[in-house]
Structures are given as C-alpha cells and as structure tokens.
Amino acid sequence: MKSLLYSIFCIALVVSFWSCKEEVKDISEQNTTPPGIVTDVRVENLPGAARIAYRLPMDQDLLYVKAVYTLSSGRKMEVKSSYYNNFLIVEGFADEADYTIDLFAVNRSEVNSQPVQVTIRPKENPIWDAFRSLEVIPAFGGIRITGENEKQKDITIMVMVDSLGEWVPSVDNIYTATKQINRTIRGLDTVAQTFAITVRDKYMNFTDTMITTLKPLYETALSKSRYAPLVLPGDAQQEYTSTGLNKMWDGDNFHWPNISLTKPGITTSQWVTFDTGALSKMSRIVIWDYPEYTNSGRMYFFGGNLRQFEIWGSTNPPSDGSWNNWHLLGTYVSVKPSGLPAGQQTDEDYQLANSGLSYDFDIAVPKVRYLRIKSNRNWQGSTFMSIAELQVYGDPR
C-alpha cells in the first residue's frame, strides 16, 4: 500500500510539474493578450525632463512600462522601466511647453497595452542656466571659459570663430558634466578675434549664442631641453634611485619609473626645485600626474598626485634653500570633474588628467627662471608627490 501511494504521489508531482511548465510557457512566450493599462498616473515636471509615476496593472507576465514621445526637433524617443519600478524619467525637452507622452504596459511576449496619454510641461532646460553663467576672458594662447553646470548634466560648450563670414568650430569644444566649469581653449593666434559661444545638450538642444571679441595673450612652450634639476637644502628627496626630477621632462607621462616620486611618510609640506633655463614671463604649467596601478586600473586623482599645492618662481634662488627671493605664482587645488572620492573615476576624470592638468600663473608676477613646486596635500592625505611629466609655458622675449 505504501509503495502504491508513493507511486501515485510521484505521478501526480510529474503531471503538476509539466502543467506548471506549460502554463509558464504560455505566459512568457505565447500570450498575445494585451496587458492592462497603467493607472493613477502622476507627473513631476523637472528641468528639461519629467518624472512620471503610475500604478502597474496586475498582469502576471508584465515585463516593463515604456514611454513613447517626440521631441521638438522631431526625434522619436522611447524610455523603458522594468516592472520592479513604478515610475520612469522622460527627458530631452528644449522648451517649457506641453508635450504628450504615450505610456504602454508591455508583457513578456512584447505585446503592448492600449496607450495612456499624459501631458507634461518640463521646466527650463539646464543648458540655459549654464549659458547664463558663462564668462569668457583672454588667456595665454587662448581664451578661458568659466561657468556653472548646477545640475551636472552632460553638456557641450561650442566655441566658433568667424571665417570669411561663416561661423566655424575653433580648436576645440568643451564636453563636460562637471558642476564647476573652468576650461581654457588653447592654440589660438594672439590677435583680436570674434568668438561665438553656445551650449547644447546630448539631445541637440541649443541655447542662444554669445558673441565676444577677445585677444589671446602670447605664450610659447619653454624648451624642455633646457630644464635642469636644482636640489637645495630642505628640498624633498626622491624615494627611489630609479626616479628623479629629470624624469619630469623626459617625454614619458605614463610609465614607471619615469616619474619624480618624493619620500612618503612625511606630513609636513614638501617641495622640489628646478631650472627652466630661460628668464620668462611665466604663463602656466601643465602637470601630468602619475596614474597609479590599482585593482580598478590606472587611477588619477589618487595616491601622491598633487591635490593642494603652490608654485613659486625666482630669478636668483638662495643657495641655503630659504624662501627669500621667491615669488608666489599661484595656489592651486586639483579638482576631479566628477567629484567622486579617491579611488573612483569617470572617463572624463581619466581623459582630463591623461591630457595634462593646466594651472595658470599670476599675471602680475615679474619674470622668473627657477620654479619650485610645494605640495601641501596629496590625494592620499599626506604630502609626498608623484609627477610623471610637466611643461612650462611663458613669454621669454
């Protein structure tokens, strides 16, 4: 009897299993019945976007909800949100105007429900705040653009110059998602030029155009062939014999041990000194931090890379290593565009540091020949410094 009952139980279990399997198969692969519609739709209008919340239908095979809409440019948009959520974000809107959004519930067979239409009215696109905050001034070899991207959206600052009556792109555009915009476009001739500047987002929405006439300041790259180490009393020592001050101008900004690396374990400020070989009106310095090896790959804004530092200049540095005859060229804070903590970086962080971080000098400082880099704090929290490469610019005429 026990054997018979066990056999009946096993047969029933198998039949139940196959029945469930067929039911799941019907639900996930063969259900052509449209799911129910979303209900209780609520709209929160945002800058250039809207958050649409809703109540999901009760269909067991619901997969996601999608929004279908058209931007003012004519571009068709589709946004999907899984059934784990009860909201989605629609964005890309240029104007503070009414837009119609079609909401569909979609099942696992990719069958749409009937549409539910909702009207949104986005707030002003963030590109306008960024545009109104822009300031443009002459810089050595170019122009400097500053401003605020408060919402930290992906924006492009387009800079155009007049060419035979036509606006054409200048040397470069600025692509950023950072909150504080501070970039310099270089490689421009030192004659008065008219620039047209506009801001756009990734959906090709544009602001108005700012027109300004500026005259970039003269500068040239001081030849690295004339740079030379100058080790004075009190200067920081190298951590390894394989690293050295001369590695800061050897043309290699990436590979170990072609860097200058001072001794770690010191909490007070450290500094190094070198000779540029030319008495010049110094304009700026470009520093390539050393990309440290980490489990996440090569990492900038990390370890001994400079974070808070000063640069000083002199025409006649005292042999005793004192600070007499030194002029402060600038006090700097290295800012990571993403704002992420040390050990994390975005592609923008990486690309910016990999191309060299540029620091402008005080234009009021007289001509100097010798430079001193003083590290007050690195990204690790101490003061040792790792510099892969540097290039000094100025006017030696």
Phi, psi and omega in degrees: 000316179298320180296319180295315179298320179297320180295317179297319179299317181295319180296316179299321179296317180296315180299318179297318180300312182292327177296315178296320181298317180294322180296315178298319180298318180297319183291315190274338188236338190233015183273103180266003178281124180299143176288171176290170182270161173285149182228176177051051184283133180229139185242132170241110182284134183235168177299112179068014186201182175205145174257122183247116178257158185197168173259130183285149172290166186270005183301131183293332183260021177299134181250313181198171173243138179234149175247133179239130182203171182234130177282165181297339177284351184096355181288130178278134183237148175217125180237133181243147176220129186293167181290355174285342181254161174238028178201166171211164181246126172251139184211178179102013186271134184273327192241158170275077184221170179280134176231142178262128179246131174261123179256132179233137165270139185232133179266183185290346175268009181061036175262129182274150169282178169294146181288148170244119183269136178225142180256131176241162175219087184300153173283177184303135179299137182300342180297334182287320176300316179297317181297315182294336182273351187294138170231136183233126181225160176295148175223168177294119179075011182176212178228148178252133181242124177236158180173188181231134174245074192304321183275357179055045176274158174288113180230161175236126174262110184267128180243121182238153178238158181279124177229104179054043178083002179243140175277122180234153180301144177278201183302322187201155169256168180249118177251122185203156170233010182285155182286315180259117181267125177206088183231152176239130175264120186255183175079022181256148180292150184271054174232157180299130181223151176259131182242143173244125187233129178222161180240137175226160175256183184287352178263011178066035169269133186244149170272186169293182182242131175269130178249128180212147178247125183221158178239105178302151182272149183287139171202160174216157177285122178288131187299126179292341181296343181259355179291147179208142177296149173221104182261114182249162177305132181094347178291152181293148178263152177285146180286325182230154175289340181279344175262172180177162179301322182293345178286349180283351178222036179266002178087359180247112182252020188221328193258143173282142000259034184281058181217168167260123181227111181275168187292130176280182178082007179248131184261343177275165183301145175239156176211157175229154185231144175209162182257126177277346178082001182211128174288119189215157166279096187291135181253321182190170175226140174252127182242128174261108175295155177277125179282105184292147174284126175223174177295341180263008182105192180288128190237122171269175182051053190205156172057233184273007177298141183298135177238309175236118186205169178231155173231130182241155179227152181209153171262339184210077183293134180298141181291344180275001178082004181288176183263010174295145178070013178256139178246134178286117178273335180173151173245131192228152171231120178285125185246125175280125185306320184286337185077005180290155179292165179303139182097353176231140179207151175264174177296325178296319176304311184296311185296321181296311181292323181295332179271358178100135180263123187260133181233120182279146178266160176295121184292342183277349182286139180291175178300142177221168178236323184259142180238146177228125178257121183247117180269120176261336177194134175258184183287345178275340180107358175251210186230358177295155185230140175239116180237122182277322184197155173213159176217127180258139179239152178178190180239101183273004186292000000 
